[in-house]
Amino acid sequence: MLDVLGMEPGEERVYRVLLGRPDSTVTVLSDLLALARTDVAKALSRLVGWGLVIESADGRFTAAPPAMALGALITRQRDGLRRAEQALVTLTEEHRAAMSGRGINDLIEVVTGLDAIRHRFLQVQQAARTQIRTFITAPFVAVPPDQNTAEPEAIGRGVEFRAVLDRAVLAEPGIINDAIDALRNGVQLRVADQLPMKLVLADADLGLVPLAVTPAGEPGAVLLHRSGLLAALDALFETVWRTARPLELPATGGEAESAVGPGAEGPTDLDRRILALLLAGLTDQTAATQLGLSPRTLHRRLRHLMDMAGVRTRMQLGGHAVRHRWVEAH
């Protein structure tokens, strides 16, 4: 648990034991932890250097109070991170200045192979400071949405995520649960009828565009640095974003919600999810499959919603749903 502070597992074990066994010797700790004395002595030396352990004149060791010792260590780590962030800003500006005079070969990097593309995909997101924008299309070749480990890390440091999904993606197995998780984490999602490409943009500095499979049979991609081409992709994303339909999927729902008792005044979360998927362009069968419903149950829910809205057609239901904020308006 304390590895984020630079502490090795053995050092953390020694510290934890000392919390309950003050005034312990190297021999006692070695026996308790079943570790070699040299390893215990080395761990203690590091812990003493950090101020986490206090050594007495007779060779006994006691853990310093965690609130004081660990608090000071955490503060040093935070100060170090702030200095690193300041250095990052400076280095980024230096890099931009250097790149402004470079040739086209320095602005475009060709990436070949699944592992290399996956690595660059994660790196681009890790480099973002303010926003990440993506076009998501099927199939998922390098990194499926549920394996994008860089996304929660970026969200945690305050990076804004906006993603446009190709409508066909909503038919992919498990994508609805992934979308619900993303929305819950603050990701903004919209749906377009058809996207021209996969794309990930980090601020206005980096862009990754997957390409077709190479003649050798390997997938390829291009990594773009700040340039006219990257600016064009930036503009393309914003144009598509403005015309795409917002995707709203309540975090709960399921078959158990399909029964609405007499006197219900509005749609359930399940109803809202049905409406969101159908308005996004999914077929009845695909929407039912994604929600774990039978087509018959889906049709029954739609009939109930039409009765609730006092309309006769699905088009009228869609208009009523938007006007009465059953789903998010475009």
C-alpha positions in Angstrom: 0.0 0.0 0.0 2.9 2.4 0.7 4.7 1.5 -2.5 3.5 4.8 -4.0 5.8 6.5 -1.5 8.8 4.5 -2.8 8.7 1.9 0.0 9.5 -1.7 -0.8 7.2 -4.5 0.4 9.8 -5.7 2.9 10.3 -2.3 4.3 6.6 -1.8 4.8 6.4 -5.2 6.6 9.1 -4.1 9.0 7.5 -0.8 9.6 4.1 -2.4 10.3 5.5 -4.9 12.7 7.4 -2.1 14.6 4.1 -0.2 15.0 3.0 -2.9 17.4 6.4 -4.0 18.7 8.4 -0.9 19.7 12.0 -1.3 21.0 12.6 -4.4 18.8 16.0 -5.5 17.7 17.1 -6.8 14.3 17.1 -10.3 15.6 13.6 -10.1 16.9 12.3 -8.6 13.7 14.1 -11.2 11.6 12.4 -14.0 13.6 9.0 -12.4 13.5 9.1 -11.7 9.7 11.1 -14.8 8.7 13.5 -12.6 6.9 17.3 -12.6 6.8 18.9 -10.3 9.3 20.8 -8.5 6.5 17.5 -7.8 4.7 15.9 -6.5 8.0 18.9 -4.3 8.7 18.9 -2.9 5.2 15.1 -2.1 5.5 15.6 -0.5 8.9 18.5 1.7 7.6 16.2 3.0 4.8 13.3 3.6 7.3 15.6 5.4 9.7 16.8 7.6 6.8 13.2 8.5 6.0 12.4 9.3 9.6 9.9 6.5 9.8 11.9 4.6 12.4 13.9 5.8 15.4 17.1 3.9 16.5 18.1 3.9 20.1 21.7 3.8 21.3 21.5 0.1 22.3 20.4 -1.0 18.8 16.6 -1.1 19.3 14.1 0.3 16.8 10.8 2.0 17.3 8.3 3.2 14.6 7.7 6.9 14.5 4.0 7.9 14.8 2.5 7.4 11.3 0.6 10.7 11.3 3.8 12.6 11.8 6.3 10.5 9.9 4.2 9.4 6.9 2.6 12.8 6.7 6.0 14.4 6.3 6.9 11.8 3.6 3.7 12.5 1.7 4.3 16.2 1.8 7.8 15.7 0.4 6.3 13.6 -2.4 3.7 16.2 -3.2 6.3 18.9 -3.3 8.4 16.7 -5.6 5.4 16.2 -7.9 4.7 19.9 -8.1 8.3 20.6 -9.1 8.0 17.8 -11.7 4.9 19.4 -13.1 6.6 22.8 -13.3 9.5 21.1 -15.1 7.0 19.5 -17.4 5.6 22.8 -18.4 9.0 24.2 -19.1 10.2 21.2 -21.1 6.9 21.2 -23.1 7.4 24.8 -24.1 11.0 24.1 -25.0 9.9 21.1 -27.1 7.3 23.2 -28.9 9.8 25.8 -29.7 12.2 23.2 -31.0 9.6 21.4 -33.1 8.4 24.6 -34.7 11.5 24.6 -36.9 11.7 20.9 -37.6 10.9 19.1 -40.8 7.8 17.1 -41.6 9.4 13.8 -40.6 9.7 15.1 -37.0 6.0 16.0 -36.8 4.7 12.6 -37.9 5.8 9.3 -36.3 4.7 6.0 -37.9 3.9 3.3 -35.3 3.7 -0.3 -36.3 2.5 -3.3 -34.3 -0.2 -3.9 -31.6 2.2 -3.5 -28.7 3.6 -0.2 -30.0 0.2 1.2 -30.8 -1.1 0.3 -27.4 1.9 1.9 -25.8 1.5 5.1 -27.7 -2.3 5.2 -27.1 -1.7 5.1 -23.3 1.2 7.6 -23.6 -0.9 10.2 -25.5 -3.5 10.1 -22.7 -0.9 10.3 -20.0 0.6 13.4 -21.7 -2.8 15.3 -21.6 -3.1 18.2 -19.2 -6.6 19.6 -19.9 -8.6 17.4 -22.2 -8.7 14.2 -24.2 -11.0 13.8 -27.2 -11.6 10.5 -29.0 -13.5 8.9 -31.9 -14.4 5.4 -31.0 -15.1 2.9 -33.7 -15.3 -0.9 -33.9 -13.5 -3.3 -34.0 -11.3 -2.7 -31.0 -7.9 -3.7 -32.2 -5.3 -2.4 -29.7 -7.1 -1.3 -26.5 -10.8 -2.2 -25.8 -12.6 0.5 -23.7 -12.6 -1.6 -20.6 -8.8 -2.0 -20.8 -8.0 1.7 -21.1 -6.1 2.1 -17.8 -4.9 5.6 -18.7 -8.5 7.0 -18.7 -9.3 6.8 -14.9 -5.8 8.1 -14.1 -6.3 11.1 -16.4 -9.7 11.8 -15.0 -8.2 11.6 -11.5 -5.9 14.5 -12.3 -8.7 16.6 -13.7 -8.4 15.9 -17.4 -11.7 16.4 -19.3 -12.8 13.4 -21.5 -15.1 13.8 -24.5 -15.8 10.8 -26.8 -17.9 10.3 -29.9 -19.0 6.7 -30.5 -19.8 5.3 -33.9 -23.3 4.1 -33.7 -22.2 0.6 -34.6 -20.1 0.5 -31.5 -23.2 0.3 -29.4 -23.9 -3.2 -30.7 -20.6 -4.4 -29.3 -20.9 -6.9 -26.3 -20.6 -5.2 -23.0 -20.3 -1.7 -24.4 -23.3 -0.4 -22.6 -21.9 -1.2 -19.2 -18.6 0.4 -20.2 -20.5 3.5 -21.3 -22.4 3.7 -18.0 -19.1 3.4 -16.1 -17.6 6.1 -18.2 -20.5 8.5 -17.8 -20.4 7.8 -14.0 -16.8 8.9 -14.0 -17.6 12.2 -15.8 -16.8 11.2 -19.4 -19.0 13.1 -21.9 -20.3 10.7 -24.6 -22.1 11.4 -27.9 -23.1 9.1 -30.8 -22.6 9.7 -34.5 -24.2 7.8 -37.3 -20.8 7.0 -38.8 -17.2 8.1 -37.9 -14.5 8.5 -40.5 -11.7 7.0 -38.4 -10.4 6.2 -34.9 -8.8 9.1 -33.2 -7.4 10.3 -29.9 -6.3 13.9 -29.3 -4.4 15.1 -26.2 -5.0 18.8 -25.8 -3.8 20.5 -29.0 -0.4 18.8 -28.9 -0.7 15.2 -29.8 -2.9 13.0 -32.0 -3.0 9.3 -32.7 -4.7 8.0 -35.8 -4.8 4.2 -36.4 -4.3 3.2 -40.0 -5.1 0.1 -42.1 -3.2 -3.1 -41.7 0.3 -2.9 -43.3 1.3 -5.2 -46.2 3.2 -7.3 -43.6 -0.1 -8.0 -41.8 0.6 -5.7 -38.8 -1.7 -2.8 -37.7 -0.2 0.7 -38.0 -0.9 4.2 -36.8 0.5 7.7 -37.0 1.4 9.9 -34.0 1.0 13.6 -34.9 2.7 16.5 -33.1 1.4 20.0 -33.3 1.0 20.9 -36.9 -1.5 22.0 -39.5 -2.7 18.4 -39.9 -3.3 18.0 -36.2 -5.2 21.4 -36.2 -7.4 19.9 -39.0 -8.2 16.8 -36.9 -9.0 19.1 -34.0 -11.5 21.0 -36.1 -12.9 17.7 -37.4 -13.6 16.5 -33.9 -15.3 19.6 -32.8 -17.5 19.6 -36.0 -18.6 16.0 -35.4 -19.1 16.6 -31.7 -21.5 19.5 -32.4 -23.7 17.3 -34.6 -23.5 14.1 -32.6 -26.3 13.1 -30.2 -25.6 13.1 -26.4 -25.7 9.6 -24.9 -27.5 9.4 -21.5 -27.6 6.1 -19.8 -28.8 6.0 -16.1 -26.5 3.9 -13.9 -29.1 1.5 -12.8 -31.6 -0.7 -14.5 -32.5 -4.2 -15.5 -35.2 -6.7 -16.0 -36.5 -6.2 -12.5 -37.4 -2.6 -13.3 -39.7 -3.5 -16.2 -42.8 -3.6 -14.0 -44.2 -0.2 -13.3 -47.1 -0.1 -10.9 -50.2 1.9 -11.3 -49.8 5.6 -10.8 -46.2 5.8 -12.0 -45.5 9.4 -12.9 -42.4 9.0 -15.1 -40.1 6.6 -16.9 -37.8 4.3 -14.9 -34.0 4.2 -15.4 -34.5 1.2 -17.6 -37.0 3.1 -19.7 -34.5 6.0 -20.1 -31.8 3.5 -21.2 -34.2 2.0 -23.8 -35.1 5.5 -25.1 -31.4 6.5 -25.2 -30.4 3.5 -27.3 -33.3 3.7 -29.7 -32.8 7.4 -30.2 -29.1 6.7 -30.9 -30.2 4.5 -33.8 -30.0 1.0 -32.4 -32.5 -1.6 -33.6 -35.0 -3.1 -31.2 -33.1 -6.4 -31.2 -29.7 -4.8 -30.5 -31.1 -2.6 -27.8 -32.8 -5.5 -26.1 -29.7 -7.6 -26.3 -27.5 -4.9 -24.8 -29.9 -4.3 -21.9 -30.4 -8.0 -21.2 -34.1 -7.9 -22.2 -36.3 -10.0 -24.4 -37.7 -8.1 -27.5 -41.2 -8.7 -26.0 -40.2 -6.9 -22.8 -38.7 -4.0 -24.7 -41.9 -3.7 -26.8 -44.0 -3.8 -23.7 -41.9 -1.0 -22.1 -42.3 1.1 -25.3 -46.0 0.6 -25.3 -46.2 1.7 -21.7 -44.1 4.8 -22.5 -46.4 5.7 -25.4 -49.4 5.4 -23.2 -47.7 7.5 -20.5 -46.9 10.2 -23.1 -50.3 10.0 -24.8 -48.8 9.4 -28.2 -49.3 6.9 -31.0 -46.0 6.6 -32.8 -42.3 6.2 -31.8 -41.4 9.5 -33.5 -43.9 11.2 -31.3 -42.6 9.4 -28.3 -39.0 10.5 -29.1 -40.2 14.1 -29.4 -42.1 13.9 -26.1 -39.1 12.3 -24.4 -36.8 15.1 -25.4 -39.3 17.9 -24.6 -40.0 16.4 -21.1 -36.3 15.7 -20.5 -36.7 11.9 -20.3 -33.5 11.9 -22.3 -30.9 14.5 -22.9 -31.7 16.8 -25.8 -29.3 17.3 -28.6 
